[in-house]
Amino acid sequence: MSMKQRSDYPAYQDYYHMVGATKYRKNLFLDEEMRVRLAEIIREVIQAKDGVDLIECTVAYNHIHVLIKTSIEISKIGQVIWGASSRIIRKEYPILVQEVESGLWGGKSWNAIKDQEHFENCKSYIRRHKPDNTKMD
């Protein structure tokens, strides 16, 4: 499944807000240790990719928010992030394979950041997002 584009304006200074929901919106990340590890995996995957900077990341029970800066095509970054994170976390936590047999991520989307105010609001939203908040706004 490809990522859904949720904005039609150019990205302010190449900033993008990406959201990935678990398949069937299952609450797969109830365990805090697993949420922390998934955030680490996202950081590691992004650090290994030239041309991408991670600004913020948070993991909720059934989705993640990632704010990045990149001039690389966002769909290519999404493939790297969603593919690698699914492969690694499912290998480290086999219970996830039992819960969802065919891949981890269901709905994936991205939104270009519009301006400095939008950037600050998005960054703040991700920082204060609580794991039990299952809304993906």
Secondary structure, 3 states (H helix, E strand, C coil): CCCEECCCCCCHHHEEEEEEEEHHHCCCCCCHHHHHHHHHHHHHHHHCCCCEEEEEEEECCCEEEEEEEECCCHHHHHHHHHHHHHHHHHHHCCHHHHHCCCCCEEEEEEEECCCHHHHHHHHHHHHHCCCCCCCCC
